[in-house]
Amino acid sequence: MVKYVCMHCEYTWDSETGDETYKVPAGPIEDFPDDWVCPQCAAGIEGIITDDE
């Protein structure tokens, strides 16, 4: 399981479950389209990092 975090607004989601509220699919960020944006702040995919707790 990997948690992803938006560096701009700190929105987080889990790679195994995605986020149904914002329709974020489950799976690795590498599989997302290049034009995907954060559902909370519209930052580009390059602003998403993994959370290494």
mmCIF file of the N, C-alpha and C atoms, coordinates in Angstrom:
data_MODEL
# 
_entry.id   MODEL 
# 
loop_
_atom_site.group_PDB 
_atom_site.id 
_atom_site.type_symbol 
_atom_site.label_atom_id 
_atom_site.label_alt_id 
_atom_site.label_comp_id 
_atom_site.label_asym_id 
_atom_site.label_entity_id 
_atom_site.label_seq_id 
_atom_site.pdbx_PDB_ins_code 
_atom_site.Cartn_x 
_atom_site.Cartn_y 
_atom_site.Cartn_z 
_atom_site.occupancy 
_atom_site.B_iso_or_equiv 
_atom_site.pdbx_formal_charge 
_atom_site.auth_seq_id 
_atom_site.auth_comp_id 
_atom_site.auth_asym_id 
_atom_site.auth_atom_id 
_atom_site.pdbx_PDB_model_num 
ATOM 1   N N  . MET A 1 1  ? 0.843   -1.179 0.000   1.00 0.00 ? 1  MET A N  1 
ATOM 2   C CA . MET A 1 1  ? 0.000   0.000  0.000   1.00 0.00 ? 1  MET A CA 1 
ATOM 3   C C  . MET A 1 1  ? 0.888   1.242  0.000   1.00 0.00 ? 1  MET A C  1 
ATOM 4   N N  . VAL A 1 2  ? 0.515   2.190  -0.814  1.00 0.00 ? 2  VAL A N  1 
ATOM 5   C CA . VAL A 1 2  ? 1.218   3.467  -0.890  1.00 0.00 ? 2  VAL A CA 1 
ATOM 6   C C  . VAL A 1 2  ? 0.201   4.571  -0.633  1.00 0.00 ? 2  VAL A C  1 
ATOM 7   N N  . LYS A 1 3  ? 0.596   5.547  0.174   1.00 0.00 ? 3  LYS A N  1 
ATOM 8   C CA . LYS A 1 3  ? -0.244  6.732  0.360   1.00 0.00 ? 3  LYS A CA 1 
ATOM 9   C C  . LYS A 1 3  ? 0.362   7.846  -0.465  1.00 0.00 ? 3  LYS A C  1 
ATOM 10  N N  . TYR A 1 4  ? -0.506  8.557  -1.182  1.00 0.00 ? 4  TYR A N  1 
ATOM 11  C CA . TYR A 1 4  ? -0.086  9.687  -1.989  1.00 0.00 ? 4  TYR A CA 1 
ATOM 12  C C  . TYR A 1 4  ? -0.555  10.978 -1.328  1.00 0.00 ? 4  TYR A C  1 
ATOM 13  N N  . VAL A 1 5  ? 0.255   12.023 -1.453  1.00 0.00 ? 5  VAL A N  1 
ATOM 14  C CA . VAL A 1 5  ? -0.042  13.316 -0.838  1.00 0.00 ? 5  VAL A CA 1 
ATOM 15  C C  . VAL A 1 5  ? 0.201   14.424 -1.856  1.00 0.00 ? 5  VAL A C  1 
ATOM 16  N N  . CYS A 1 6  ? -0.722  15.353 -1.945  1.00 0.00 ? 6  CYS A N  1 
ATOM 17  C CA . CYS A 1 6  ? -0.524  16.541 -2.769  1.00 0.00 ? 6  CYS A CA 1 
ATOM 18  C C  . CYS A 1 6  ? 0.343   17.515 -1.963  1.00 0.00 ? 6  CYS A C  1 
ATOM 19  N N  . MET A 1 7  ? 1.451   17.940 -2.554  1.00 0.00 ? 7  MET A N  1 
ATOM 20  C CA . MET A 1 7  ? 2.356   18.869 -1.865  1.00 0.00 ? 7  MET A CA 1 
ATOM 21  C C  . MET A 1 7  ? 1.730   20.243 -1.665  1.00 0.00 ? 7  MET A C  1 
ATOM 22  N N  . HIS A 1 8  ? 0.704   20.577 -2.429  1.00 0.00 ? 8  HIS A N  1 
ATOM 23  C CA . HIS A 1 8  ? 0.115   21.915 -2.376  1.00 0.00 ? 8  HIS A CA 1 
ATOM 24  C C  . HIS A 1 8  ? -0.974  22.045 -1.316  1.00 0.00 ? 8  HIS A C  1 
ATOM 25  N N  . CYS A 1 9  ? -1.828  21.035 -1.191  1.00 0.00 ? 9  CYS A N  1 
ATOM 26  C CA . CYS A 1 9  ? -2.959  21.153 -0.257  1.00 0.00 ? 9  CYS A CA 1 
ATOM 27  C C  . CYS A 1 9  ? -3.003  20.034 0.783   1.00 0.00 ? 9  CYS A C  1 
ATOM 28  N N  . GLU A 1 10 ? -2.073  19.068 0.688   1.00 0.00 ? 10 GLU A N  1 
ATOM 29  C CA . GLU A 1 10 ? -1.970  17.934 1.613   1.00 0.00 ? 10 GLU A CA 1 
ATOM 30  C C  . GLU A 1 10 ? -3.122  16.946 1.515   1.00 0.00 ? 10 GLU A C  1 
ATOM 31  N N  . TYR A 1 11 ? -3.866  16.971 0.403   1.00 0.00 ? 11 TYR A N  1 
ATOM 32  C CA . TYR A 1 11 ? -4.883  15.946 0.156   1.00 0.00 ? 11 TYR A CA 1 
ATOM 33  C C  . TYR A 1 11 ? -4.169  14.594 0.065   1.00 0.00 ? 11 TYR A C  1 
ATOM 34  N N  . THR A 1 12 ? -4.708  13.566 0.714   1.00 0.00 ? 12 THR A N  1 
ATOM 35  C CA . THR A 1 12 ? -4.093  12.240 0.702   1.00 0.00 ? 12 THR A CA 1 
ATOM 36  C C  . THR A 1 12 ? -5.091  11.177 0.273   1.00 0.00 ? 12 THR A C  1 
ATOM 37  N N  . TRP A 1 13 ? -4.567  10.102 -0.315  1.00 0.00 ? 13 TRP A N  1 
ATOM 38  C CA . TRP A 1 13 ? -5.373  8.933  -0.620  1.00 0.00 ? 13 TRP A CA 1 
ATOM 39  C C  . TRP A 1 13 ? -4.488  7.707  -0.660  1.00 0.00 ? 13 TRP A C  1 
ATOM 40  N N  . ASP A 1 14 ? -5.114  6.563  -0.579  1.00 0.00 ? 14 ASP A N  1 
ATOM 41  C CA . ASP A 1 14 ? -4.461  5.267  -0.513  1.00 0.00 ? 14 ASP A CA 1 
ATOM 42  C C  . ASP A 1 14 ? -4.485  4.609  -1.888  1.00 0.00 ? 14 ASP A C  1 
ATOM 43  N N  . SER A 1 15 ? -3.359  4.073  -2.323  1.00 0.00 ? 15 SER A N  1 
ATOM 44  C CA . SER A 1 15 ? -3.282  3.459  -3.652  1.00 0.00 ? 15 SER A CA 1 
ATOM 45  C C  . SER A 1 15 ? -4.148  2.212  -3.780  1.00 0.00 ? 15 SER A C  1 
ATOM 46  N N  . GLU A 1 16 ? -4.419  1.543  -2.683  1.00 0.00 ? 16 GLU A N  1 
ATOM 47  C CA . GLU A 1 16 ? -5.217  0.312  -2.740  1.00 0.00 ? 16 GLU A CA 1 
ATOM 48  C C  . GLU A 1 16 ? -6.709  0.574  -2.873  1.00 0.00 ? 16 GLU A C  1 
ATOM 49  N N  . THR A 1 17 ? -7.173  1.677  -2.293  1.00 0.00 ? 17 THR A N  1 
ATOM 50  C CA . THR A 1 17 ? -8.615  1.938  -2.289  1.00 0.00 ? 17 THR A CA 1 
ATOM 51  C C  . THR A 1 17 ? -9.025  3.125  -3.141  1.00 0.00 ? 17 THR A C  1 
ATOM 52  N N  . GLY A 1 18 ? -8.084  4.010  -3.472  1.00 0.00 ? 18 GLY A N  1 
ATOM 53  C CA . GLY A 1 18 ? -8.460  5.225  -4.186  1.00 0.00 ? 18 GLY A CA 1 
ATOM 54  C C  . GLY A 1 18 ? -9.298  6.105  -3.270  1.00 0.00 ? 18 GLY A C  1 
ATOM 55  N N  . ASP A 1 19 ? -10.142 6.917  -3.842  1.00 0.00 ? 19 ASP A N  1 
ATOM 56  C CA . ASP A 1 19 ? -11.028 7.774  -3.065  1.00 0.00 ? 19 ASP A CA 1 
ATOM 57  C C  . ASP A 1 19 ? -12.327 7.960  -3.840  1.00 0.00 ? 19 ASP A C  1 
ATOM 58  N N  . GLU A 1 20 ? -13.356 7.243  -3.409  1.00 0.00 ? 20 GLU A N  1 
ATOM 59  C CA . GLU A 1 20 ? -14.646 7.293  -4.109  1.00 0.00 ? 20 GLU A CA 1 
ATOM 60  C C  . GLU A 1 20 ? -15.279 8.677  -4.073  1.00 0.00 ? 20 GLU A C  1 
ATOM 61  N N  . THR A 1 21 ? -15.075 9.414  -2.988  1.00 0.00 ? 21 THR A N  1 
ATOM 62  C CA . THR A 1 21 ? -15.664 10.743 -2.859  1.00 0.00 ? 21 THR A CA 1 
ATOM 63  C C  . THR A 1 21 ? -15.249 11.637 -4.017  1.00 0.00 ? 21 THR A C  1 
ATOM 64  N N  . TYR A 1 22 ? -13.955 11.588 -4.363  1.00 0.00 ? 22 TYR A N  1 
ATOM 65  C CA . TYR A 1 22 ? -13.422 12.427 -5.435  1.00 0.00 ? 22 TYR A CA 1 
ATOM 66  C C  . TYR A 1 22 ? -13.185 11.655 -6.732  1.00 0.00 ? 22 TYR A C  1 
ATOM 67  N N  . LYS A 1 23 ? -13.626 10.406 -6.745  1.00 0.00 ? 23 LYS A N  1 
ATOM 68  C CA . LYS A 1 23 ? -13.473 9.547  -7.928  1.00 0.00 ? 23 LYS A CA 1 
ATOM 69  C C  . LYS A 1 23 ? -12.005 9.360  -8.335  1.00 0.00 ? 23 LYS A C  1 
ATOM 70  N N  . VAL A 1 24 ? -11.131 9.263  -7.331  1.00 0.00 ? 24 VAL A N  1 
ATOM 71  C CA . VAL A 1 24 ? -9.719  8.963  -7.572  1.00 0.00 ? 24 VAL A CA 1 
ATOM 72  C C  . VAL A 1 24 ? -9.610  7.444  -7.652  1.00 0.00 ? 24 VAL A C  1 
ATOM 73  N N  . PRO A 1 25 ? -9.110  6.914  -8.759  1.00 0.00 ? 25 PRO A N  1 
ATOM 74  C CA . PRO A 1 25 ? -9.042  5.456  -8.900  1.00 0.00 ? 25 PRO A CA 1 
ATOM 75  C C  . PRO A 1 25 ? -7.959  4.835  -8.015  1.00 0.00 ? 25 PRO A C  1 
ATOM 76  N N  . ALA A 1 26 ? -8.136  3.583  -7.686  1.00 0.00 ? 26 ALA A N  1 
ATOM 77  C CA . ALA A 1 26 ? -7.096  2.839  -6.986  1.00 0.00 ? 26 ALA A CA 1 
ATOM 78  C C  . ALA A 1 26 ? -5.979  2.542  -7.979  1.00 0.00 ? 26 ALA A C  1 
ATOM 79  N N  . GLY A 1 27 ? -4.794  2.341  -7.460  1.00 0.00 ? 27 GLY A N  1 
ATOM 80  C CA . GLY A 1 27 ? -3.669  1.993  -8.313  1.00 0.00 ? 27 GLY A CA 1 
ATOM 81  C C  . GLY A 1 27 ? -2.543  2.990  -8.206  1.00 0.00 ? 27 GLY A C  1 
ATOM 82  N N  . PRO A 1 28 ? -1.423  2.673  -8.822  1.00 0.00 ? 28 PRO A N  1 
ATOM 83  C CA . PRO A 1 28 ? -0.251  3.548  -8.735  1.00 0.00 ? 28 PRO A CA 1 
ATOM 84  C C  . PRO A 1 28 ? -0.425  4.835  -9.546  1.00 0.00 ? 28 PRO A C  1 
ATOM 85  N N  . ILE A 1 29 ? 0.147   5.902  -9.048  1.00 0.00 ? 29 ILE A N  1 
ATOM 86  C CA . ILE A 1 29 ? 0.040   7.205  -9.706  1.00 0.00 ? 29 ILE A CA 1 
ATOM 87  C C  . ILE A 1 29 ? 0.638   7.161  -11.115 1.00 0.00 ? 29 ILE A C  1 
ATOM 88  N N  . GLU A 1 30 ? 1.578   6.266  -11.338 1.00 0.00 ? 30 GLU A N  1 
ATOM 89  C CA . GLU A 1 30 ? 2.202   6.128  -12.656 1.00 0.00 ? 30 GLU A CA 1 
ATOM 90  C C  . GLU A 1 30 ? 1.192   5.723  -13.728 1.00 0.00 ? 30 GLU A C  1 
ATOM 91  N N  . ASP A 1 31 ? 0.080   5.119  -13.312 1.00 0.00 ? 31 ASP A N  1 
ATOM 92  C CA . ASP A 1 31 ? -0.960  4.702  -14.256 1.00 0.00 ? 31 ASP A CA 1 
ATOM 93  C C  . ASP A 1 31 ? -1.995  5.797  -14.539 1.00 0.00 ? 31 ASP A C  1 
ATOM 94  N N  . PHE A 1 32 ? -1.925  6.917  -13.829 1.00 0.00 ? 32 PHE A N  1 
ATOM 95  C CA . PHE A 1 32 ? -2.873  8.004  -14.025 1.00 0.00 ? 32 PHE A CA 1 
ATOM 96  C C  . PHE A 1 32 ? -2.517  8.748  -15.310 1.00 0.00 ? 32 PHE A C  1 
ATOM 97  N N  . PRO A 1 33 ? -3.494  9.357  -15.969 1.00 0.00 ? 33 PRO A N  1 
ATOM 98  C CA . PRO A 1 33 ? -3.191  10.144 -17.166 1.00 0.00 ? 33 PRO A CA 1 
ATOM 99  C C  . PRO A 1 33 ? -2.306  11.347 -16.816 1.00 0.00 ? 33 PRO A C  1 
ATOM 100 N N  . ASP A 1 34 ? -1.503  11.784 -17.757 1.00 0.00 ? 34 ASP A N  1 
ATOM 101 C CA . ASP A 1 34 ? -0.588  12.906 -17.535 1.00 0.00 ? 34 ASP A CA 1 
ATOM 102 C C  . ASP A 1 34 ? -1.308  14.198 -17.180 1.00 0.00 ? 34 ASP A C  1 
ATOM 103 N N  . ASP A 1 35 ? -2.555  14.342 -17.606 1.00 0.00 ? 35 ASP A N  1 
ATOM 104 C CA . ASP A 1 35 ? -3.292  15.575 -17.328 1.00 0.00 ? 35 ASP A CA 1 
ATOM 105 C C  . ASP A 1 35 ? -4.158  15.485 -16.060 1.00 0.00 ? 35 ASP A C  1 
ATOM 106 N N  . TRP A 1 36 ? -3.974  14.433 -15.267 1.00 0.00 ? 36 TRP A N  1 
ATOM 107 C CA . TRP A 1 36 ? -4.723  14.290 -14.022 1.00 0.00 ? 36 TRP A CA 1 
ATOM 108 C C  . TRP A 1 36 ? -4.343  15.422 -13.081 1.00 0.00 ? 36 TRP A C  1 
ATOM 109 N N  . VAL A 1 37 ? -5.315  15.924 -12.308 1.00 0.00 ? 37 VAL A N  1 
ATOM 110 C CA . VAL A 1 37 ? -5.061  16.982 -11.330 1.00 0.00 ? 37 VAL A CA 1 
ATOM 111 C C  . VAL A 1 37 ? -5.646  16.593 -9.972  1.00 0.00 ? 37 VAL A C  1 
ATOM 112 N N  . CYS A 1 38 ? -5.092  17.169 -8.944  1.00 0.00 ? 38 CYS A N  1 
ATOM 113 C CA . CYS A 1 38 ? -5.578  16.943 -7.580  1.00 0.00 ? 38 CYS A CA 1 
ATOM 114 C C  . CYS A 1 38 ? -7.043  17.369 -7.507  1.00 0.00 ? 38 CYS A C  1 
ATOM 115 N N  . PRO A 1 39 ? -7.904  16.530 -6.942  1.00 0.00 ? 39 PRO A N  1 
ATOM 116 C CA . PRO A 1 39 ? -9.330  16.871 -6.881  1.00 0.00 ? 39 PRO A CA 1 
ATOM 117 C C  . PRO A 1 39 ? -9.657  18.010 -5.913  1.00 0.00 ? 39 PRO A C  1 
ATOM 118 N N  . GLN A 1 40 ? -8.739  18.351 -5.024  1.00 0.00 ? 40 GLN A N  1 
ATOM 119 C CA . GLN A 1 40 ? -9.027  19.433 -4.078  1.00 0.00 ? 40 GLN A CA 1 
ATOM 120 C C  . GLN A 1 40 ? -8.480  20.778 -4.524  1.00 0.00 ? 40 GLN A C  1 
ATOM 121 N N  . CYS A 1 41 ? -7.295  20.791 -5.151  1.00 0.00 ? 41 CYS A N  1 
ATOM 122 C CA . CYS A 1 41 ? -6.694  22.095 -5.468  1.00 0.00 ? 41 CYS A CA 1 
ATOM 123 C C  . CYS A 1 41 ? -6.306  22.248 -6.937  1.00 0.00 ? 41 CYS A C  1 
ATOM 124 N N  . ALA A 1 42 ? -6.500  21.208 -7.732  1.00 0.00 ? 42 ALA A N  1 
ATOM 125 C CA . ALA A 1 42 ? -6.215  21.217 -9.172  1.00 0.00 ? 42 ALA A CA 1 
ATOM 126 C C  . ALA A 1 42 ? -4.733  21.326 -9.512  1.00 0.00 ? 42 ALA A C  1 
ATOM 127 N N  . ALA A 1 43 ? -3.856  20.995 -8.559  1.00 0.00 ? 43 ALA A N  1 
ATOM 128 C CA . ALA A 1 43 ? -2.422  20.945 -8.860  1.00 0.00 ? 43 ALA A CA 1 
ATOM 129 C C  . ALA A 1 43 ? -2.167  19.777 -9.805  1.00 0.00 ? 43 ALA A C  1 
ATOM 130 N N  . GLY A 1 44 ? -1.168  19.916 -10.634 1.00 0.00 ? 44 GLY A N  1 
ATOM 131 C CA . GLY A 1 44 ? -0.833  18.861 -11.579 1.00 0.00 ? 44 GLY A CA 1 
ATOM 132 C C  . GLY A 1 44 ? -0.239  17.641 -10.907 1.00 0.00 ? 44 GLY A C  1 
ATOM 133 N N  . ILE A 1 45 ? -0.172  16.571 -11.648 1.00 0.00 ? 45 ILE A N  1 
ATOM 134 C CA . ILE A 1 45 ? 0.310   15.296 -11.132 1.00 0.00 ? 45 ILE A CA 1 
ATOM 135 C C  . ILE A 1 45 ? 1.749   15.383 -10.618 1.00 0.00 ? 45 ILE A C  1 
ATOM 136 N N  . GLU A 1 46 ? 2.522   16.337 -11.139 1.00 0.00 ? 46 GLU A N  1 
ATOM 137 C CA . GLU A 1 46 ? 3.903   16.489 -10.667 1.00 0.00 ? 46 GLU A CA 1 
ATOM 138 C C  . GLU A 1 46 ? 3.978   16.966 -9.233  1.00 0.00 ? 46 GLU A C  1 
ATOM 139 N N  . GLY A 1 47 ? 2.855   17.441 -8.664  1.00 0.00 ? 47 GLY A N  1 
ATOM 140 C CA . GLY A 1 47 ? 2.804   17.888 -7.281  1.00 0.00 ? 47 GLY A CA 1 
ATOM 141 C C  . GLY A 1 47 ? 2.413   16.785 -6.307  1.00 0.00 ? 47 GLY A C  1 
ATOM 142 N N  . ILE A 1 48 ? 2.306   15.562 -6.779  1.00 0.00 ? 48 ILE A N  1 
ATOM 143 C CA . ILE A 1 48 ? 1.919   14.439 -5.927  1.00 0.00 ? 48 ILE A CA 1 
ATOM 144 C C  . ILE A 1 48 ? 3.167   13.662 -5.525  1.00 0.00 ? 48 ILE A C  1 
ATOM 145 N N  . ILE A 1 49 ? 3.285   13.396 -4.222  1.00 0.00 ? 49 ILE A N  1 
ATOM 146 C CA . ILE A 1 49 ? 4.424   12.632 -3.710  1.00 0.00 ? 49 ILE A CA 1 
ATOM 147 C C  . ILE A 1 49 ? 3.901   11.446 -2.897  1.00 0.00 ? 49 ILE A C  1 
ATOM 148 N N  . THR A 1 50 ? 4.794   10.497 -2.608  1.00 0.00 ? 50 THR A N  1 
ATOM 149 C CA . THR A 1 50 ? 4.411   9.386  -1.740  1.00 0.00 ? 50 THR A CA 1 
ATOM 150 C C  . THR A 1 50 ? 4.666   9.772  -0.301  1.00 0.00 ? 50 THR A C  1 
ATOM 151 N N  . ASP A 1 51 ? 3.847   9.251  0.587   1.00 0.00 ? 51 ASP A N  1 
ATOM 152 C CA . ASP A 1 51 ? 3.985   9.510  2.016   1.00 0.00 ? 51 ASP A CA 1 
ATOM 153 C C  . ASP A 1 51 ? 4.675   8.303  2.632   1.00 0.00 ? 51 ASP A C  1 
ATOM 154 N N  . ASP A 1 52 ? 5.910   8.475  3.005   1.00 0.00 ? 52 ASP A N  1 
ATOM 155 C CA . ASP A 1 52 ? 6.704   7.381  3.577   1.00 0.00 ? 52 ASP A CA 1 
ATOM 156 C C  . ASP A 1 52 ? 6.657   7.419  5.092   1.00 0.00 ? 52 ASP A C  1 
ATOM 157 N N  . GLU A 1 53 ? 5.512   7.057  5.645   1.00 0.00 ? 53 GLU A N  1 
ATOM 158 C CA . GLU A 1 53 ? 5.337   7.099  7.106   1.00 0.00 ? 53 GLU A CA 1 
ATOM 159 C C  . GLU A 1 53 ? 6.255   6.110  7.774   1.00 0.00 ? 53 GLU A C  1 
# 
